[in-house]
Structure formats: structure tokens, C-alpha cells
Amino acid sequence: MRVLTLRPGRQSSLDRRHPWLFSGAVAHSAGDSSDGRVEVRDPGGALLASGLHGGSANLTARLWAFGPQPFDETLIRYRFQRALALRELVVPPDTTGYRLLHSEGDETPGLIADRYGDTDVLVFTAAVPAEPIVALYRDVFAPRHLVVGDGDPQTSRFREYGLEFTANLGDGQKTGFFLDQRENRRQVRQLARGRRVLNLFSYSGAFSVSALAGGAERAVDVDSSAAALATARQMRRDNGFPVDDADFVRADVFADLRERVAAGEQWDLVVCDPPAFAKKRADVDRAARGYKDVLRLSMSLVRPGGVLLACSCSGLVSVELFQKILYSAALDSGTAYQILARAGAGPDHPVSIYCPESEYLKAFFLVRAR
Ligand code: SAH
């Protein structure tokens, strides 16, 4: 275990039960870090908090327990059981793919687990072995198969609201699928009847399959990843939809959008769900310009009366900032939009009230007024 001693006067975030400890607060550290565990002490040596390694040079620790509460097997088991009980409450019918552990949101900071049918993927964001935690995981969640860490080449099939989806466990995109968009896919399914859908940054095309299930006339996936598009084709087949080459476009979305705008295309429903453009605070300005660029172009591709789903999964871009970006993108593109709904991740991605920064996904449903 590693023991971190804080600089004087740097414990206020711990008093507020914030689970993140940044390196700037630490005066010195001692001990062995091989078991992934961390203890935080004040300058006088009193125990303030304990948990796991943070996973980056800057984020030194992710804290599970505060004050004298021990970070032990009983606590971990309790948190796992509570996470499981929550899923029993919130996982919708005919759905076998969902998040079981959402790091800070389940008070299991540094642990992510997704269930894809009979296979669970457990990821330690701090890349520590933590064998005892894996054993507890098996015990509480009883997965038929368990993959620890990413990089496993296998795929796993699962269901979402009755649709057949596939997670590519090894491709480094999340744990192989974007479960966080489930409720927004459901909404797209509801809006899609008779519509022509353009799905930008499609990954494996789950928005398109949902739209087709809702009666969309056509759905086009655009992504730069050949592997993601190959899965997208397979997922359409698995759900009984025809596969037309023209509906899978491997391209850079920025370039593709410019061509579509130049050609005067108009779509009934556009989904724009880019990767996180801001990964650190210094990126936020550049990210805002990236979002504005892609949204300005997307907005002019929606016909009046049509719908745009605009998403951002950058935690550093607040909902207020994202709404401002939408507003200035609309101004610049000469379009007018109304906000139908502001949504986020589903309830299997709970948010810790101690750590509001962990709420990252923003999904705006907009309708083009003119
Ligand atoms: N909407 C998807 C998730 C999107 S993740 C879903 O619900 O499943 C972001 C996707 O953007 C990834 O598949 C990645 O391959 C793709 N991507 C990233 N940058 C891109 C670019 N410049 N042009 C096209 N695709 C890009």
C-alpha cells in the first residue's frame, strides 16, 4: 500500500468526500504501490481517506472511504451489492447489456464494469492488478465469463430493448460499446418512423439499427473506423435489416460533412455523437471550436422540421457551454432550432453528488424551426 501525506491545508476536498486526489495536494508518498491501494494522511499522520491509485500522474488517488472507515473487503462487497441492486431496479426489459459499475457514480472509483449478455468486462482505470477485487467481483456479480481489462479480441452479443447488438471487447472504444446512449437510442427509435437518418460518428451503428427498428426509411453510418463499420453491417443483418454498401461511409466526418453541405443534402434526422474532443482542461477551447464546426455543418443538413441529436461526451465541456456552442453554431449556419429535450446517460450510469464532474454525456434533441 502507498501512503500519501498531504501538504498542510490541502484536505478540504476530502472533507467534502470528493473522491479525487490530485498530485498538487501531496507533500510526499511512501510505501509500495504494487497492490494498487492508497491511504491518505494529514501532515500529522491522521488517516483521512483510502482507496485506489488514480490512474494518471496528475490524479494520484481515487478514494472509496473517508475518515476512519476502512477500505476493506466488507466495504467493497457492500458497494458491489448496492450497484447490483440498483441495476435490478433500472435495467429495462429485454435488455442484457448495461453498466454494472460506473466508477465514481457507484462509489467504486477507478472501477468500470459492463455486462454484455453472458460476458462482463471489468476495467481498472488505474491499471492495477487488484486480484482480491476481481475475486469479489466474481463472487457478487457471478458473470458467466469475465474479461479483466481491455484488449481482448473477442466479441459478445447482447440485447437492448429487444434489439441484437454486438460489443467488440478489444477495440479500445469504451469496453466495446456505448451503453451510455441506450435511452437516447430509444428516443431516436421513437422519432424515426419514415425518416431518412444520417448517423455521424456512428461507431457500430447502434443509433441506425434503433432508427430502422422504429421504421426509418434509411440510415447512413459515417465513421473513420473500418472495424466499427464492419460490425455495423453485421448488426443490421442480425436484426433482419438489409445491408446496402451506400449506407456505410468510411470517412473523416468533417470532410464528409463539407461535401454533403456543398451538395445541398437535407436529412430528416441527424445524429452527431463525436468522441470526447476535450480530454484535459487545456483542450477545452479547441474542443469547443471542434464541436461548433461539426455542429454548424450538421445543422445545415437537417431539413426544416427535422431533428438533430447533438451529443458531447467530454466531461470538461459543461451542459451550459455545450448549449452555448449549439446556439453559436445555429447562428453561424443561419438555421433556427428549438430544444426538445436535454438528456444524458441512462440510470445505469449514476452520478455521484460528491463528484458532479463525473457526469459527462450531454444529448440535446433539437428540431429545426427554419
Ligand atoms: N455514436 C456511437 C458512439 C460514437 S464514439 C454509438 O452510439 O455507438 C465516436 C466514434 O467516432 C468512434 O467510432 C470513432 O471511430 C469515430 N471517429 C472519431 N473521429 C472521427 C472523425 N474525425 N471522422 C469520423 N469518425 C471519427
Boltz pocket constraint, residues with backbone or C-beta under 6 A from the ligand:
constraints:
  - pocket:
      binder: B
      contacts: [[A, 173], [A, 177], [A, 178], [A, 181], [A, 200], [A, 201], [A, 202], [A, 203], [A, 204], [A, 205], [A, 206], [A, 207], [A, 222], [A, 223], [A, 224], [A, 225], [A, 228], [A, 251], [A, 252], [A, 253], [A, 254], [A, 273], [A, 274], [A, 275]]
      max_distance: 6.0
